[in-house]
């Protein structure tokens, strides 16, 4: 290994792309110190550099070309990290739906990963999805996509940006569908309890049935949530496979 201008330029490009990917992915959040993030991204770049250095182009001849190259690397890293982050978006949407069904929507907790407030079930689903992503080697999928993104020249022109935007919208729609599927068992139990309380309310209109059945709905919904936890593994596996396929398709669209 020779440390020259070409090596320094390649390290800079890999560092920019990896930093943008890790900062926008669920691997790092607001609770991780900035020095730890920068140090990890730098060490990761040093490890990946011998593999991808041959795929990087020559050193730009002017400042404008260098700035454009840095912006392109940051855009590719953000694209990879954002696609992974959409799985956590599905978890938070599912948690919000569960909170509305179980009556927990007023409970809010601070989520250091996103740097803001999250609902009770949203926080639970977020952390559960994050653990399952690591257990199912979802980070390997992200790192594989990162290395393969260097195998061809990627550009962001008007046509590719429009196609990538449409692909991201489609992925967001898939995340919403996944969230509804995760919340479906609890929603079904909540619907049955609400229907039963409606029938009872017709028979005994003087009785505040909705207040009486609120505890039963929360208890039965929590039981359905516990029984449906094994299905979360299947949901995360399906989400990872779909995300990997969509991410590979988006990277192909930006190739030239």
KOLSELUM-227161 format. One record per residue: y, x, z of N, C-alpha, C in turn. Coordinates in steps of 0.05 Angstrom, whole numbers, padded with zeros to 5 digits, always signed. Atoms other than C-alpha are relative to their C-alpha. Layout:
N
YXZYXZYXZ;...
***
This chain:
256
-00024+00017+00000+00000+00000+00000+00025+00017+00000;-00024-00015+00002+00067+00028-00021+00024-00018+00007;-00024+00015-00009+00130+00003+00014+00023+00008-00018;-00022-00005+00018+00181+00000-00042+00016-00026-00003;-00016+00024+00004+00231-00050-00069-00016-00024-00008;+00017+00022+00008+00177-00092-00102-00015-00012+00023;+00015+00010-00023+00137-00096-00038+00019-00016+00019;-00019+00014-00017+00199-00116+00002+00008-00027-00012;-00007+00026+00013+00217-00170-00049-00023-00020+00003;+00023+00018-00003+00146-00198-00048-00003-00010+00029;+00002+00008-00028+00146-00199+00028+00021-00021+00006;-00022+00019-00004+00213-00236+00028-00008-00027-00012;+00008+00025+00012+00186-00289-00020-00022-00014+00015;+00022+00012-00015+00122-00300+00019+00010-00010+00027;-00011+00008-00026+00161-00302+00085+00016-00026-00003;-00016+00025+00004+00210-00355+00058-00018-00024-00004;+00017+00023+00006+00154-00399+00031-00017-00007+00025;+00016+00006-00024+00111-00393+00094+00017-00011+00022;-00018+00010-00021+00170-00405+00140+00007-00029-00005;-00007+00027+00006+00190-00468+00103-00025-00019+00004;+00024+00016-00003+00117-00493+00104-00006-00005+00030;+00007+00003-00028+00105-00480+00178+00022-00016+00015;-00021+00014-00014+00173-00507+00200-00001-00030-00006;+00001+00028+00007+00161-00573+00164-00028-00013+00005;+00027+00010-00005+00087-00580+00182-00003-00006+00030;+00003+00007-00028+00060-00607+00248-00010+00023+00017;+00010-00022-00016+00036-00538+00270+00021+00010+00019;-00022-00009-00017+00104-00522+00299+00018-00024+00005;-00019+00022-00007+00152-00569+00335+00023+00011+00015;-00024-00009-00015+00215-00567+00376-00006+00014+00026;+00007-00013-00025+00177-00543+00437-00007+00030-00003;+00007-00028+00005+00158-00476+00404+00026+00016-00003;-00024-00016+00002+00211-00422+00414+00004+00011-00028;-00006-00010+00027+00246-00398+00351-00010+00028-00004;+00010-00027+00004+00226-00326+00363-00030+00000-00006;+00029+00002+00005+00153-00346+00366-00006-00009-00029;+00004+00010+00027+00159-00384+00300+00006+00023-00020;-00007-00021+00019+00194-00327+00264-00021+00023+00001;+00020-00021-00002+00144-00275+00291-00026-00008-00013;+00025+00009+00012+00084-00317+00271+00002-00001-00031;-00003+00002+00029+00111-00330+00201+00001+00028-00013;-00002-00027+00010+00126-00256+00192-00028+00013-00001;+00027-00011-00001+00056-00235+00214-00019-00014-00021;+00015+00015+00020+00025-00289+00170+00006+00010-00028;-00008-00010+00026+00065-00264+00111-00012+00027-00006;+00012-00027+00004+00040-00193+00122-00029-00002-00006;+00029+00003+00005-00032-00218+00123-00006-00011-00028;+00004+00013+00025-00025-00260+00060+00010+00017-00024;-00014-00015+00022+00018-00211+00020-00020+00015-00018;+00018-00014+00019-00040-00167-00007-00015-00018-00019;+00015+00019+00017-00073-00230-00035+00018-00011-00023;-00017+00014+00019-00013-00260-00070+00021+00017-00013;-00021-00017+00011+00030-00200-00087-00002+00002-00030;+00003-00003+00029+00001-00194-00157+00009-00024-00015;-00009+00024+00014+00022-00265-00173+00030-00004+00000;-00029+00002-00001+00095-00254-00157+00013+00015-00023;-00014-00011+00023+00144-00238-00212+00016+00025+00007;-00017-00024-00005+00191-00178-00219+00024-00007+00017;-00024+00003-00017+00252-00167-00176+00023-00011-00017;-00023+00011+00015+00312-00210-00199+00021+00022-00004;-00020-00020+00007+00366-00170-00233+00028-00006+00011;-00027+00007-00011+00426-00208-00203-00004-00018+00024;+00000+00015-00024+00445-00246-00141-00007-00029-00005;+00006+00028+00007+00441-00314-00175-00030-00005-00003;+00029+00003+00003+00369-00304-00195-00015+00003+00026;+00013-00003-00027+00351-00280-00125+00003-00025+00017;-00005+00025-00015+00383-00341-00094-00017-00023-00010;+00017+00021+00012+00346-00387-00143-00029+00004+00008;+00028-00005-00008+00280-00352-00126-00005-00007+00029;+00003+00007-00028+00291-00360-00052+00000-00031+00004;+00000+00029-00002+00309-00434-00061-00026-00012-00010;+00025+00010+00010+00246-00445-00103-00023+00004+00020;+00021-00005-00020+00202-00412-00050+00003-00019+00023;-00004+00019-00022+00233-00455+00004-00008-00028-00007;+00008+00027+00009+00223-00518-00037-00030-00003-00001;+00029+00002+00002+00149-00503-00049-00011-00001+00029;+00010+00001-00027+00138-00489+00025+00006-00026+00014;-00006+00026-00011+00174-00553+00045-00018-00022-00011;+00018+00020+00012+00131-00592-00004-00027+00000+00013;+00027-00002-00012+00066-00566+00026+00001-00010+00029;-00002+00009-00028+00089-00577+00098+00005-00030+00002;-00006+00029-00001+00117-00647+00083-00025-00017-00006;+00025+00015+00006+00051-00670+00053-00018-00001+00024;+00016+00000-00025+00015-00649+00117+00013-00017+00021;-00015+00016-00020+00069-00682+00159-00004-00030-00004;+00003+00029+00005+00056-00749+00126-00024-00012+00015;+00022+00010-00017-00010-00754+00164+00010-00007+00028;-00011+00006-00026+00029-00752+00229+00018-00025-00002;-00016+00024+00004+00076-00805+00201-00018-00025+00001;+00019+00022-00002+00015-00850+00191-00008-00006+00028;+00007+00004-00028-00005-00838+00263+00022-00014+00016;-00022+00012-00015+00064-00856+00289+00004-00029-00009;-00002+00028+00009+00067-00919+00246-00022-00017+00013;+00022+00014-00013-00002-00940+00272+00006-00005+00029;-00007+00004-00028+00021-00928+00343+00022-00020+00005;-00021+00020-00003+00084-00969+00333-00011-00029-00004;+00013+00026+00004+00042-01027+00306-00017-00008+00024;+00015+00006-00024-00004-01022+00366+00018-00008+00024;-00018+00007-00022+00055-01023+00414+00010-00028-00003;-00010+00028+00004+00081-01087+00383-00022-00020+00006;+00022+00019-00005+00012-01120+00388-00007-00001+00030;+00008-00001-00028-00001-01097+00460+00023-00005+00019;-00023+00005-00017+00069-01109+00487+00011+00025+00013;-00009-00025-00011+00084-01035+00499+00025+00011-00014;-00021-00011+00017+00143-01030+00451+00024+00009+00016;-00023-00008-00016+00193-01022+00508-00004+00027+00013;+00006-00026-00012+00159-00958+00533+00006+00022-00020;-00008-00022+00018+00190-00896+00503-00006+00027+00015;+00006-00026-00011+00169-00823+00513+00013+00021-00019;-00012-00021+00016+00200-00758+00489-00023+00016-00013;+00020-00015+00015+00159-00724+00434+00013+00027-00008;-00012-00026+00007+00176-00649+00431-00007+00009-00028;+00008-00009+00026+00140-00641+00365+00021-00009-00021;-00020+00011+00019+00192-00685+00329+00028+00002+00011;-00027-00003-00012+00249-00673+00378+00014-00026+00005;-00012+00026-00004+00260-00747+00392-00018-00018+00016;+00015+00019-00016+00235-00809+00427-00022-00013-00017;+00023+00013+00014+00168-00841+00409-00011-00021+00019;+00012+00021-00016+00132-00903+00433-00025+00011+00014;+00023-00010-00016+00073-00898+00481-00025+00005-00018;+00023-00004+00017+00018-00910+00430+00006+00018-00024;-00008-00018+00021+00057-00873+00377-00004+00029+00009;+00004-00027-00011+00056-00811+00422-00030+00006+00002;+00028-00004-00003-00018-00821+00436-00014+00005-00027;+00012-00004+00026-00037-00828+00363+00010+00026-00013;-00011-00025+00011+00008-00769+00344-00016+00024+00010;+00015-00022-00011-00027-00722+00392-00029-00001-00007;+00028+00002+00008-00096-00749+00375-00004+00009-00029;+00001-00009+00027-00083-00739+00301+00003+00030-00002;-00005-00029+00001-00057-00669+00313-00025+00016+00009;+00025-00014-00009-00120-00649+00352-00022-00003-00021;+00021+00004+00020-00166-00680+00299+00006+00016-00025;-00006-00016+00024-00129-00644+00243-00010+00029+00004;+00010-00028-00005-00145-00577+00276-00031+00000+00001;+00030+00000-00002-00217-00597+00292-00013-00004-00027;+00011+00005+00026-00229-00620+00221+00010+00020-00021;-00010-00022+00017-00198-00556+00192+00021-00010-00020;-00022+00008+00017-00138-00592+00164+00020+00023-00005;-00017-00023+00004-00098-00528+00174-00011+00019-00021;+00011-00016+00022-00147-00493+00128+00008-00011-00027;-00008+00012+00025-00130-00543+00074+00029+00007-00007;-00028-00007+00005-00056-00528+00082+00003+00029-00008;-00001-00028+00007-00067-00453+00081-00012+00006-00028;+00011-00003+00027-00111-00458+00019+00019-00009-00021;-00020+00009+00019-00058-00498-00016+00023+00020-00002;-00021-00020+00000-00007-00445+00004-00007+00024-00018;+00008-00023+00016-00047-00388-00026-00002-00007-00030;+00004+00008+00028-00064-00427-00090+00027-00006-00013;-00026+00005+00012+00009-00444-00100+00012+00025-00013;-00010-00025+00012+00021-00371-00119-00014+00006-00026;+00016-00007+00024-00030-00373-00176+00014-00007-00026;-00015+00007+00024+00020-00403-00225+00029-00002+00007;-00028+00002-00004+00094-00405-00235+00009-00029+00004;-00008+00027-00006+00124-00467-00203+00031-00002-00003;-00029+00004+00004+00193-00493-00224+00006-00029+00008;-00010+00026-00008+00234-00552-00201+00023-00008-00019;-00020+00011+00018+00269-00582-00261+00003-00030+00004;-00005+00028-00004+00293-00653-00270-00025-00017-00003;+00024+00015+00005+00227-00679-00298-00020+00003+00022;+00019-00005-00021+00183-00646-00246+00009-00011+00027;-00010+00011-00025+00228-00667-00189-00004-00031+00001;+00004+00029+00001+00225-00740-00211-00030-00007+00004;+00029+00005-00003+00149-00737-00216-00009+00006+00028;+00007-00006-00028+00143-00703-00148+00010-00021+00019;-00011+00022-00016+00188-00756-00118-00018-00024-00001;+00018+00023+00002+00143-00810-00145-00027+00005+00014;+00025-00007-00014+00082-00773-00118+00003-00002+00030;-00005+00002-00028+00113-00768-00049+00002-00029+00010;-00001+00029-00007+00129-00842-00049-00028-00012+00001;+00028+00010+00001+00057-00856-00068-00015+00009+00025;+00013-00010-00024+00033-00812-00011+00009-00014+00025;-00011+00015-00022+00079-00848+00037-00012-00028+00002;+00014+00026+00001+00049-00914+00014-00028+00002+00010;+00027-00004-00011-00020-00886+00027-00001+00004+00030;-00001-00003-00029+00001-00865+00097+00005-00027+00014;-00004+00027-00012+00025-00936+00111-00025-00016-00001;+00026+00014+00001-00041-00964+00087-00019+00010+00021;+00017-00012-00021-00078-00915+00132+00008-00009+00027;-00009+00009-00027-00035-00936+00191-00009-00028+00005;+00009+00027-00003-00051-01009+00179-00030-00002+00006;+00029-00001-00004-00125-00993+00175-00007+00009+00029;+00005-00009-00027-00122-00956+00241+00007-00021+00021;-00009+00021-00019-00085-01013+00276-00015-00026-00004;+00012+00026+00007-00129-01067+00245-00018-00011+00023;+00016+00012-00021-00180-01074+00303+00016-00012+00023;-00017+00011-00021-00126-01083+00356+00016-00024-00010;-00014+00023+00011-00087-01129+00310-00017-00025-00002;+00018+00023+00001-00148-01173+00300-00004-00012+00027;+00003+00010-00027-00159-01179+00375+00025-00015+00009;-00025+00013-00007-00085-01195+00385+00003-00026-00015;-00002+00025+00014-00088-01248+00331-00018-00022+00012;+00018+00020-00012-00148-01282+00363+00011-00010+00027;-00012+00008-00026-00114-01282+00432+00024-00018-00005;-00023+00017+00006-00050-01310+00402-00008-00027-00010;+00010+00026+00010-00088-01364+00365-00011-00017+00023;+00011+00015-00023-00125-01384+00429+00023-00009+00018;-00022+00009-00017-00060-01385+00469+00016-00022-00014;-00013+00022+00014-00029-01429+00415-00014-00026+00003;+00015+00024-00004-00085-01479+00421+00003-00011+00028;-00003+00008-00028-00079-01479+00497+00028-00011+00005;-00027+00009-00003-00004-01487+00492+00004-00028-00010;-00001+00027+00010-00014-01550+00451-00012-00020+00020;+00013+00018-00019-00059-01578+00504+00016-00002+00026;-00015+00000-00025-00017-01558+00564+00028+00012-00006;-00026-00011+00008+00055-01552+00540+00017+00009+00024;-00017-00008-00023+00083-01545+00611-00007+00028+00010;+00009-00026-00010+00044-01480+00622+00010+00022-00018;-00009-00023+00016+00075-01414+00599-00024+00018-00009;+00025-00013+00008+00013-01393+00562+00004+00028-00009;-00005-00027+00011+00044-01333+00527+00003+00021+00023;-00003-00018-00022+00062-01302+00594-00027+00005+00014;+00026-00002-00013-00007-01316+00623-00019+00018-00016;+00019-00015+00017-00045-01287+00564+00009+00028-00008;-00010-00027+00007-00001-01225+00557-00018+00022+00012;+00017-00020-00012-00044-01186+00606-00027+00001-00013;+00026+00000+00013-00108-01209+00573+00001+00013-00027;-00003-00012+00026-00082-01189+00505+00002+00031+00002;-00002-00029-00004-00063-01120+00531-00027+00013+00007;+00026-00011-00009-00131-01110+00565-00020+00000-00023;+00019+00001+00022-00172-01133+00505+00009+00018-00023;-00009-00019+00021-00128-01094+00457-00006+00029+00007;+00007-00027-00009-00137-01031+00498-00030+00006-00003;+00029-00003+00004-00212-01043+00498-00008+00004-00029;+00006-00003+00029-00213-01051+00423+00010+00027-00010;-00010-00026+00007-00171-00988+00417-00020+00022+00008;+00020-00020-00009-00222-00949+00459-00025+00000-00017;+00024+00002+00016-00281-00975+00420+00004+00010-00029;-00005-00009+00027-00247-00958+00354+00008+00029-00003;-00008-00029+00001-00231-00885+00372-00019+00016-00018;+00017-00015+00018-00293-00858+00336+00008-00003-00030;-00009+00004+00028-00265-00888+00272+00024+00017-00007;-00023-00017+00006-00204-00843+00279-00009+00025-00015;+00010-00024+00013-00247-00784+00257-00003-00006-00030;+00003+00008+00028-00264-00821+00192+00027-00003-00013;-00027+00005+00011-00191-00840+00183+00014+00027-00006;-00013-00026+00004-00167-00768+00191-00014+00015-00023;+00014-00012+00023-00221-00742+00144+00009-00011-00027;-00009+00012+00024-00201-00792+00092+00029+00007-00007;-00028-00008+00004-00127-00776+00102+00002+00029-00009;-00001-00028+00008-00140-00701+00096-00009+00003-00029;+00009-00002+00027-00180-00710+00032+00020-00011-00020;-00021+00012+00018-00127-00755+00001+00024+00018-00001;-00024-00018+00000-00071-00708+00022-00005+00025-00016;+00007-00023+00016-00107-00648-00008+00000-00005-00029;+00000+00007+00028-00118-00683-00074+00028-00005-00010;-00027+00006+00009-00047-00708-00078+00018+00025+00000;-00015-00024-00001-00018-00641-00058-00007+00018-00024;+00008-00016+00024-00058-00605-00112+00012-00012-00025;-00012+00012+00023-00033-00656-00162+00030+00005-00002;-00028-00006+00000+00039-00646-00141+00006+00029-00008;-00004-00028+00008+00033-00571-00148-00005+00005-00029;+00005-00002+00029+00003-00579-00217+00024-00011-00016;-00022+00012+00015+00062-00622-00238+00024+00019-00001;-00023-00019+00000+00111-00566-00220-00006+00026-00014;+00007-00025+00013+00074-00513-00259+00014+00002-00027;-00011-00005+00027+00102-00482-00322-00016+00023-00012;
***
